[in-house]
Amino acid sequence: MANNQGPQGNYDPAGSTQMFRAFVDEGAPQASSPAATPNTSSGPRTGLILGVVAAVVIIAAVAWLAFS
């Protein structure tokens, strides 16, 4: 196995710290854009509301058929 000790003496096999830092730095600009957040949050909320309304309509139709 190779000796991967740097000048500070930090042991990091396979350079996982550098890969993690590259991953965090790569994702940072996307997470810091506040304009993308409102657009994505309205989509699932609309779908949820439509799903609940459809479920209520279906339950009402089944109940109406069962009691008539």
Secondary structure, DSSP 8 states (H G I E B T S, - for coil): ----B-TT--B-GGGHHHHHHHHHHHHHHHHT-TTHHHHHHHHHHHHHHHHHHHHHHHHHHHHHHHH-
